[in-house]
């Protein structure tokens, strides 16, 4: 698992206030990573969801998710995903 962030950006209003995190590899050998969300109320986690297909491929540029290695946040509080592709980048 790759650590995540509570989404505070504006580009995806449905994710506002929801914790977003990643899995470097999927469950099958050779599979790509996945993006998940969950709600946390300070005591318990709930509403765990796999949202990979809602984000990738991207609407602009058609980028696919490879293997997410870290997450970050830009100045507008939008999430950034760092990935390792099949050539090690």
KOLSENU-698697 format. One record per residue (C-alpha): residue number from 1; residue in one letter; z, x, y. Coordinates in steps of 0.05 Angstrom, whole numbers. Layout:
! KOLSENU-698697
{resi:NUM, resn:a, c3:Z, c1:X, c2:Y}
...
! end
This chain:
! KOLSENU-698697
{resi:1, resn:x, c3:0, c1:0, c2:0}
{resi:2, resn:x, c3:-15, c1:21, c2:71}
{resi:3, resn:x, c3:36, c1:3, c2:125}
{resi:4, resn:x, c3:15, c1:-48, c2:177}
{resi:5, resn:x, c3:28, c1:-83, c2:243}
{resi:6, resn:x, c3:47, c1:-151, c2:269}
{resi:7, resn:x, c3:-18, c1:-174, c2:301}
{resi:8, resn:x, c3:-12, c1:-182, c2:377}
{resi:9, resn:x, c3:-85, c1:-178, c2:397}
{resi:10, resn:x, c3:-130, c1:-234, c2:424}
{resi:11, resn:x, c3:-193, c1:-227, c2:382}
{resi:12, resn:x, c3:-166, c1:-265, c2:322}
{resi:13, resn:x, c3:-118, c1:-319, c2:348}
{resi:14, resn:x, c3:-102, c1:-345, c2:278}
{resi:15, resn:x, c3:-68, c1:-278, c2:262}
{resi:16, resn:x, c3:-23, c1:-276, c2:324}
{resi:17, resn:x, c3:48, c1:-258, c2:303}
{resi:18, resn:x, c3:29, c1:-246, c2:230}
{resi:19, resn:x, c3:41, c1:-180, c2:193}
{resi:20, resn:x, c3:-25, c1:-148, c2:171}
{resi:21, resn:x, c3:-25, c1:-91, c2:120}
{resi:22, resn:x, c3:-73, c1:-59, c2:70}
{resi:23, resn:x, c3:-81, c1:-36, c2:-2}
{resi:24, resn:x, c3:-119, c1:30, c2:-9}
{resi:25, resn:x, c3:-150, c1:10, c2:-76}
{resi:26, resn:x, c3:-162, c1:-57, c2:-108}
{resi:27, resn:x, c3:-137, c1:-73, c2:-178}
{resi:28, resn:x, c3:-199, c1:-53, c2:-217}
{resi:29, resn:x, c3:-222, c1:19, c2:-226}
{resi:30, resn:x, c3:-272, c1:38, c2:-172}
{resi:31, resn:x, c3:-256, c1:-22, c2:-129}
{resi:32, resn:x, c3:-248, c1:-21, c2:-54}
{resi:33, resn:x, c3:-186, c1:-33, c2:-13}
{resi:34, resn:x, c3:-161, c1:-100, c2:12}
{resi:35, resn:x, c3:-127, c1:-129, c2:74}
{resi:36, resn:x, c3:-68, c1:-175, c2:67}
{resi:37, resn:x, c3:-23, c1:-216, c2:113}
{resi:38, resn:x, c3:46, c1:-246, c2:107}
{resi:39, resn:x, c3:95, c1:-283, c2:151}
{resi:40, resn:x, c3:165, c1:-255, c2:159}
{resi:41, resn:x, c3:222, c1:-293, c2:191}
{resi:42, resn:x, c3:273, c1:-237, c2:192}
{resi:43, resn:x, c3:300, c1:-256, c2:124}
{resi:44, resn:x, c3:243, c1:-271, c2:77}
{resi:45, resn:x, c3:169, c1:-260, c2:70}
{resi:46, resn:x, c3:123, c1:-319, c2:57}
{resi:47, resn:x, c3:50, c1:-341, c2:59}
{resi:48, resn:x, c3:22, c1:-278, c2:27}
{resi:49, resn:x, c3:-55, c1:-279, c2:34}
{resi:50, resn:x, c3:-114, c1:-234, c2:19}
{resi:51, resn:x, c3:-158, c1:-238, c2:82}
{resi:52, resn:x, c3:-208, c1:-182, c2:65}
{resi:53, resn:x, c3:-268, c1:-229, c2:60}
{resi:54, resn:x, c3:-251, c1:-260, c2:128}
{resi:55, resn:x, c3:-255, c1:-192, c2:163}
{resi:56, resn:x, c3:-307, c1:-153, c2:123}
{resi:57, resn:x, c3:-364, c1:-144, c2:127}
{resi:58, resn:x, c3:-354, c1:-144, c2:202}
{resi:59, resn:x, c3:-392, c1:-194, c2:246}
{resi:60, resn:x, c3:-418, c1:-138, c2:289}
{resi:61, resn:x, c3:-451, c1:-81, c2:251}
{resi:62, resn:x, c3:-438, c1:-110, c2:182}
{resi:63, resn:x, c3:-388, c1:-55, c2:165}
{resi:64, resn:x, c3:-356, c1:-61, c2:96}
{resi:65, resn:x, c3:-284, c1:-42, c2:81}
{resi:66, resn:x, c3:-280, c1:21, c2:40}
{resi:67, resn:x, c3:-210, c1:48, c2:24}
{resi:68, resn:x, c3:-162, c1:36, c2:83}
{resi:69, resn:x, c3:-117, c1:97, c2:92}
{resi:70, resn:x, c3:-80, c1:77, c2:155}
{resi:71, resn:x, c3:-75, c1:24, c2:208}
{resi:72, resn:x, c3:-67, c1:32, c2:283}
{resi:73, resn:x, c3:-67, c1:-9, c2:346}
{resi:74, resn:x, c3:-110, c1:2, c2:408}
{resi:75, resn:x, c3:-91, c1:-8, c2:481}
{resi:76, resn:x, c3:-109, c1:-82, c2:476}
{resi:77, resn:x, c3:-64, c1:-89, c2:415}
{resi:78, resn:x, c3:-123, c1:-100, c2:369}
{resi:79, resn:x, c3:-117, c1:-69, c2:299}
{resi:80, resn:x, c3:-156, c1:-9, c2:278}
{resi:81, resn:x, c3:-169, c1:11, c2:205}
{resi:82, resn:x, c3:-180, c1:82, c2:184}
{resi:83, resn:x, c3:-218, c1:86, c2:119}
{resi:84, resn:x, c3:-239, c1:138, c2:67}
{resi:85, resn:x, c3:-309, c1:124, c2:43}
{resi:86, resn:x, c3:-344, c1:149, c2:-19}
{resi:87, resn:x, c3:-360, c1:216, c2:13}
{resi:88, resn:x, c3:-288, c1:230, c2:35}
{resi:89, resn:x, c3:-290, c1:208, c2:108}
! end
